[in-house]
Amino acid sequence: MRTPPLPPAPVRLTPEQLAARAVGDRPVEVARPITISSYDPGWPQRYAYHAGRIRAALGDRALVVEHVGSTAVPGLAAKDRLDIDLIVADPADEDAYVPDLEAAGYALKTREPHWYEHRCLWTPDHDVNLHVFGPDCDEYLRHVIFRDWLREHPDDRDLYASAKHRAAAEHSMSMAGYVAAKGDVVLAILRRAGLT
């Protein structure tokens, strides 16, 4: 796997930017406070269930289905929501995969053509974020590198957990604020993982 560059420094999205990427009836911000839960050993099984549904829906159009994010790191506290990365040939070609994923219970909620053609689909209870990227996408590679680094480096895993708790306490009703508040810690960890 190649090493992607560091992402840009985190910035908090404006309400206008949040609204521009929202699809359908998606709320622009969170409806309930962001809470961080202790690691749940059932998360890998939940991932396996959803990975099976995604692969069954798409067949060989699902080039990669990968459990990423905090729920993919044993021992790491997280929001009780799985992050799954799906790699397809062309994320912009929504007709090639969105209808089949919607039939399987995942609804398109985010469209970001300016950012790696990213799409995000949610389950009805929003207990899964299904992120769609194209092959060899820098952001997908960063997700895997970050996950694998945290799995092997408990000090950084614990540092990240502290940052998540702090960010959730300071920005409990703003996902944009939460993401931006932990961004500097993410960048520091990615640098230690070899990104420049």
C-alpha positions in Angstrom: 0.0 0.0 0.0 1.4 3.4 -0.9 1.6 6.2 1.7 -0.7 9.1 0.9 0.1 12.7 1.9 -1.1 14.2 5.1 -4.6 15.7 4.8 -5.0 19.5 5.0 -5.3 21.0 8.4 -8.8 20.5 9.8 -11.3 23.3 9.4 -14.8 23.5 10.8 -17.4 23.4 8.0 -19.8 26.3 7.8 -23.6 25.7 8.0 -23.7 26.5 4.2 -21.0 23.9 3.5 -22.9 21.3 5.6 -26.1 22.0 3.8 -24.5 21.8 0.4 -23.3 18.3 0.9 -26.6 17.0 2.5 -28.8 14.7 0.4 -32.5 14.3 0.9 -34.0 14.7 4.4 -30.6 14.5 6.1 -30.3 16.9 9.1 -27.5 19.3 8.7 -26.3 18.8 12.3 -26.7 16.2 15.0 -30.2 15.7 16.5 -28.8 14.2 19.8 -25.7 14.9 21.7 -22.5 13.2 20.6 -21.6 10.5 23.1 -18.4 8.4 23.3 -19.0 4.8 24.5 -16.5 2.2 25.8 -15.3 -0.3 23.2 -17.9 -2.8 22.4 -16.6 -6.3 21.5 -19.7 -6.8 19.3 -18.6 -4.1 16.8 -16.6 -6.5 14.6 -19.6 -8.8 14.3 -21.8 -5.9 13.4 -19.3 -5.0 10.7 -19.2 -8.5 9.4 -23.0 -8.5 9.1 -23.0 -5.2 7.1 -20.1 -6.2 5.0 -22.0 -9.3 4.0 -25.1 -7.2 3.1 -23.0 -4.7 1.1 -21.1 -7.5 -0.8 -24.4 -9.3 -1.5 -25.9 -6.1 -2.9 -23.0 -5.2 -5.1 -21.1 -8.3 -6.0 -17.8 -7.6 -7.7 -18.7 -3.9 -7.9 -17.6 -3.7 -4.3 -13.9 -3.6 -4.9 -13.1 -3.2 -1.2 -15.2 -3.3 1.9 -13.2 -2.3 5.0 -14.0 -1.6 8.7 -12.4 1.7 9.5 -12.8 4.3 12.2 -12.7 3.9 16.0 -15.0 0.9 16.1 -12.4 -1.0 14.2 -9.7 -0.5 16.9 -10.0 -3.0 19.8 -10.1 -1.1 23.1 -10.8 2.3 21.6 -13.8 4.3 22.9 -16.1 5.5 20.1 -19.5 6.7 19.0 -21.7 3.6 18.7 -21.7 4.0 14.9 -19.7 1.9 12.5 -17.6 3.5 9.7 -17.2 1.3 6.7 -15.2 2.3 3.6 -16.5 1.0 0.3 -14.4 1.3 -2.8 -16.2 1.3 -6.2 -14.9 1.9 -9.7 -16.4 5.4 -9.9 -18.2 7.0 -6.9 -19.7 9.7 -9.2 -21.6 7.0 -11.1 -24.3 6.7 -8.4 -26.6 4.7 -10.7 -24.0 1.8 -10.7 -24.3 1.2 -6.9 -26.7 3.5 -5.0 -30.0 1.8 -6.0 -28.7 -1.6 -5.0 -27.4 -0.3 -1.7 -30.7 1.5 -1.0 -32.6 -1.8 -1.7 -30.3 -3.3 1.0 -31.2 -0.6 3.5 -28.5 2.1 3.1 -29.7 5.6 2.1 -27.6 8.2 0.3 -27.1 11.1 2.7 -23.9 12.9 1.7 -22.5 13.9 -1.7 -19.1 15.6 -1.9 -17.9 15.7 -5.5 -15.1 18.1 -4.5 -13.6 15.7 -2.0 -12.6 12.5 -3.7 -16.1 12.1 -5.1 -17.1 10.9 -1.6 -20.6 9.7 -1.0 -21.9 8.5 2.4 -24.9 6.3 3.0 -26.6 5.6 6.3 -28.7 2.8 7.8 -32.2 3.8 9.0 -31.0 4.1 12.6 -27.8 5.8 11.5 -25.7 3.2 13.2 -23.5 2.9 10.1 -21.7 5.4 8.0 -20.9 3.8 4.6 -18.3 5.9 3.0 -17.8 5.4 -0.8 -14.5 6.3 -2.5 -12.8 5.4 -5.7 -9.7 3.1 -6.2 -6.4 4.3 -4.7 -8.1 7.2 -2.9 -5.8 9.1 -0.5 -8.6 9.4 2.2 -9.3 5.6 2.2 -5.6 4.9 2.5 -5.3 7.3 5.4 -8.3 5.6 7.2 -6.5 2.2 6.9 -3.1 3.5 8.0 -4.7 5.4 11.0 -6.7 2.3 12.1 -3.7 0.0 11.8 -1.4 2.4 13.6 -3.9 2.7 16.5 -4.2 -1.1 16.7 -0.4 -1.4 17.2 0.2 1.7 19.3 -1.8 1.8 22.5 -0.4 5.1 23.7 -1.7 6.8 20.5 -5.0 4.9 20.8 -5.4 6.3 24.3 -4.3 9.8 23.2 -7.0 9.7 20.5 -9.6 8.5 22.9 -8.9 11.4 25.2 -9.2 13.8 22.3 -12.5 12.3 21.3 -13.9 12.6 24.8 -12.7 16.2 25.0 -14.1 17.1 21.6 -17.5 15.5 22.3 -17.7 17.4 25.6 -16.9 20.7 23.9 -19.0 20.2 20.8 -21.8 17.8 21.8 -24.3 19.1 19.3 -22.0 19.7 16.4 -20.4 17.0 14.3 -18.4 19.6 12.4 -17.1 21.0 15.6 -16.3 17.5 17.0 -14.4 16.5 13.9 -12.4 19.8 13.8 -11.6 19.7 17.5 -9.8 16.3 17.3 -8.1 17.1 14.0 -4.8 18.2 15.4 -4.4 14.9 17.3 -5.3 13.0 14.1 -2.6 14.8 12.1 0.0 14.2 14.8 -0.7 10.5 14.9 -0.7 10.3 11.1 2.7 12.0 11.1 4.0 9.3 13.5 2.5 6.7 11.1 4.8 8.0 8.4 2.7 10.5 6.5 4.3 13.8 5.4 
